[in-house]
Structures are given as structure tokens and as C-alpha cells.
Amino acid sequence: MDNKLGNPQKTIEIIQKYEFAFQKKFGQNFLIDPHVLEKIIRAAGLTKEDMVLEIGPGIGTMTQYLAEAAGKVIAVEIDANLIPILGETLKDYSNVTVINEDILKVDIKKLAEEYNGGRPIKVVANLPYYITTPIIMGLFESQVPIDNITVMVQKEVAERMQAGPGTKDYGALSLAVQYYAEPYIVANVPPNCFIPRPNVGSAVIRLTRYEESPVQVVSPKLMFQLIRASFNQRRKTLQNGLNNSPELSFSKEEIARAIKQLGVSPTVRGEALTLKQFADLANIMDNMQK
């Protein structure tokens, strides 16, 4: 197809034609590497049965690839200046719907209902770095039916999502992502694969949603409060971190008793605990409240 994007020349041509100005506030970096685009499509495992939600289609580069691989594509773009460009670059694809809206304000559950009969959707995106975490956590926490999320993020964030206990990258984000999904880094992507070039390396990560979380926890809310308290003051012991948390209303004695019941040392740091141990600790403390 003559209007197929994915290479630098075509991207520059479109940008110049529309006199498009990149907006820093939207974190716009357009992908210009067909090999990376193909890897993303493969990783998402798209079929003609799938509905894909694309966040931040930009000028429609990846949208074209998605439209060819999936049954239906809903592309949500916040920047109104990109809407006329998308009108041109996607005119040959009848299975694409573009919505000019902020993804954090969109009712995605309603979209899945409307366009996919409530069946699980797949999410694919080249995410702006500054809102990666709110978008991903928003997708998981809002009970949207999701099969997998395949996204381009800052390399360091991808590594944090996949990190295990005791490593420097391990933290609240690792645990939150791993409670909901299995993370897998598909590819590292250098800055020269984008226009304009970002200052940091990127990575494509696929998060395959669990049908059922690998850990059983009565109150996920309490578990995440414990996780946040443990990592807010990373250098402190688990006991001190929990004692200092404004989110928790347990006494010093209750916290000490719960940690003892968990079977770990009172001087252990939160970063040494597995997701299962945090779930167990939440269940122990939940019992104390009853």
C-alpha cells in the first residue's frame, strides 16, 4: 500500500505536509522501524477475531499494522492536531475507529462492551513515558476484560515490571504488575528507532493477564497498602516501614506479631518479600481486624 507508514521518509513527509509540531506534554515519539512494529504485532498474538485498543496512535504508523492483523481497532488519541492526519493515513482501513480523548478518562469497559460484546480485548501502545504506570494500573484495576497488553515503555520501567525480590529494580510496580499479569520483555528498542529520538532506551513488554491471580488474598487493597508502605522507605526494615505508614492503622505490637507469624525476621526489608509473602502478610493482618 502506497501510504504505508513505518519508515522515516514517509513519517517525515506526513509531518511536513501537516506542519505537525511535536508536543512535549504528550510525550510524542513516533516509531519508524518496521522490524520493531512487526515484533509488537507478533507479540500481541493478533487474529481477525480480536479487538485491539491502541493508546496514542500518533500519525497511525502502528495502527496500519494493527488494522491488517486484527478484526477491529479502537485508537484513542489525545492530541486533536493528529486527528486530520489519522483521517488521511487510515482512510483505507474500514475496521479502525479513532477517538479524540484522554485515555485516562475513557470508559474502556464500555468500549469493550460496545465493540467486542464484552469479550477480552488486547491493548497495544507506544506509551508516553510520563503516564505509563497510571495507564497500565488503570487498565488492570478497572476490571476491563483484557487478554494481554503489549506496550512500548521506557526500558527501565519494563525491567521494573519484570523484576524479582532482592534486585534493585524490584518495587511496588513489579508486585502490582505481577499480581495481575505475567510480564515478558519482547525486545529492547534503541532511541534511533523513533522521531524525535528519546533520551533513553525503550523496551516492548507483553503483560499476559492472569485469569486468576497467582496469589490468594482476601483484601488486595490492604496488600497494596503494605507494599507501598514497604517501598516508600526502601532502606528501612519492613517493620519500621509499616509502622511509619499513614495508610495503616495497626499498632506496633500487631505489626511485630504479624511479621513473626509470617515467619520472617523482624529486621527483614520489604524488598526481600515475594508477592506470596505480601499476600500472606495481608491475610494475617486482615484477620487481626476481625
N, C-alpha and C positions, 0 to 999 in steps of 0.2 A: 504494500500500500504506500502510495507516494507521500502521505502525510504522517508516516510512522515516525514517532519521535524516538529518543533513546540514544542519539549521538549528539556530540557538541554542536556541529554545524546547524542542525535542524533546530536545536534549542535556542541557539543564538539568533537565528533567523526569526523565530517567533517572538522572542523577547524584544528584538529591534523593531519588528513590524508594529507591535502594540506599544512600543516605548514603555515597556514594563519596568518599574523600579522595585528592586528587592526591598522588602520591609524587614528591618532587623527585629522589630517587635513580634513578628510572626515566625522568626527563626527559619527563613526560607533558604533552603539549599537544594537545588534540583539535581536529580540523579542523571548522569549522562554516560552510563556504562551498560550496554545491552547484556553483557555476561552476568552482571550483578542482578539486573532485572529478571533474567531467566532463572537465576538461583532462587530468588524470592518466590517466584511463581511456583517453581518445583517444590520448595519447602512448604508452601501453604497447602500443597496437595489438592489443587483445584480441579473440579469436574463441572460439567454443564448442569449438574444438579444443584450447584452451590450458589448461595447469595453471599456476596462479599461486601463488607463495609470498608471503604477506603477513607482514611482520615488524611486530609491535606493533599489533594491530588495535584496541586501546583498547576502546571500547564497541561497536565493529562498524560505525561510520559508513561507512568506505570499503569494508569487507568486503561490505556490502549491494550497493554499486555493482559490485564485482568479481564477486560471485556472479551478477549479472544479465548480465554481459558475457562471462564465461569458462566453461569446462566444469567446472573443479574448482578450489577454493580451499583451500589449507592455510594456516591462520592461526596463527602462533606467538606466544604472549603470555606474558611472564614473570610478570606480576602476578596471583597467584591470586585476588585480590579482584575481578578483571574477569571471571572465568570464569562465575559465575552470570549476570552482566549479558549476556554474549555468548550464553548459553543462551536468554535471552529475545529479544534483538534479532535473532538469526539463526535462530530456530525455524522460519521459513517457507522456509529455504534448505537444501534437502537436499544440495546439492553443496559444502557447507562443512565442513571438519574443523578443529576448534580443538585446538591442542596447548599445554598449560601448561608451558613450558620456556624456558630461556635460549637464544636463537638461536645464541650463540657455542658452545654445547655440543651443538647438534643435528647429526646426520649428515644433511646436506641431500642428499648424493649418494644415500643410501639412500631418502630420501623421494621423490626424482625417479624412482628405480628402481621403488619400490612403487606410487606413484600415477600415474606417467606413462610407465611402461615404459622409463625411461632417456632419453626424448626431452628436448630442451631445454625448460626451464621459463622462465617470466617472473617477475621479482621486482618487487613493488610495495610501497612502505612510506613511512610518515611517520616518519622515523628520529629517535631521540633523539640530540641533537647530540653528547653526550659519547662515543658509541661508533660514530659514522658511519664513520670510517676503518677500524677493525678489522672491522666487518661487511662493508663493500664489498670490502676486500682479502681477507678470509676467503673470500668468495664466489668471487672470481677465482682465488685461489691453490689452492683445494681441488679444482680440476678438476671442479666441478659443471657439468653441461651447462646452459648459460644462453643464452637468446636475447637478452634485454635486462633491464636493471634500471632502473626508473623510481621515483625516490625524492625525497621532500621532505627537504631538508637546510638547514643554515644557509646563507644567501646567499653569505657569504664563502667557504665550503667549495666550493660549486658553482662559484664563479668561479675558485678554485684548480684545480679538476679540469679546467677548460676552458682554462686559461692557456697561453700560448706563451712561448718563450725571450725573455729580456731584459725581461720585465714583473715587477712587484713580487709578483704572485700566483703566479708560476711557481716550482715547487719539486718536491720528491720525490713529493708526492701527484699533481701534474699528470702527471709522467712515468710513474708506476705505473699510473694510470688509463688513460692514452693508449697504453700498451703493450698493454693488454688490450681496450680498447673505444673507440668514438667517442663523446665526450661532446657533449650538446646541451642547452642550458638552455631549457626549455619555457616557464616562467613565473616571474616574481617574485611572492612572496606576502607581503603586509604582516602585521604582528602581530595586527591586529584580525580576522583570519580564524580565530583559534584561541581556545579556552578551556583554561586561562588563557592570557592573552597572553604570548608570549615577549618577551624584552627586545631581540631582534634580528630583522631581516628574514629571510625564508626564500626558497628557490627550489626549483622542481621541475626535476630534471635527469634526462635519459634517457641511459643508457650502453648503446650497442648493441655487443654482444660481437663481436669480430673472429673469423672462422673461423680466420684465420691472422694473427699479429701483423704490423703494417706494417714491422717491422724484423727482420732475421735475426741472432740472437745465440746463440753456442754455449753460453754459460753465463749464463742470466738472473740466477742468484744473484750472480755476480761483477758483472754490470751494476748490479744494485740496491745492491751494496756501494759501488761507485764513485759512484752517485747520492747515496746517504746521506752519504758522505764529503764530497762537493762542497757539499752544502747544510747540513751540520751547522755549518760555519763559513762562512757565506754571504759574508762580506766578504773572505775570504782568496782567493788565486788558486787555480785548480784544482790546480796542482802542490803547493802547501802543504797544501791540504785533504786530498789523497790521502796525502801524507807523514805527516800527523798522525793518520791513521785507525788505530785499534786493530784494525779488521777486516781490514786489508790487510797482506800480508807482503812487499810489493815494496820493493826498495832505492830510494833517492833517484835513483840513476842510471837504474834501469829505468823509473821513473815519468817522468823527464825524456825518456828515449828514446821512450817510448810516446806522449807528448804531441806530440813532434816528428814522429813517424811519422803521427799523426792529421792533421798539417798545420795546427795552430793555434798561436798564440803561447803561450810559457810563462807569460805574465802573464794569460792569459785566466781569467775566473771561470767556475765551473760553471754559473751561471745563463744563460750565453750559449750553451751547447751544446744542440743539438737531441737528440731521442730517438735519432735515427740515429747521431749522433756518439758518444753514450754507448755505443750498441751496438757501433760500430766500435772504440772505445777498449777495450771489454771483450774483443773478439775479438783485438785486438793483444796485450793483456796476458795473455790466455789462452794465446796461442802461446808467450809467454815462459816459461810454466811447464812447457812440454813439452820 
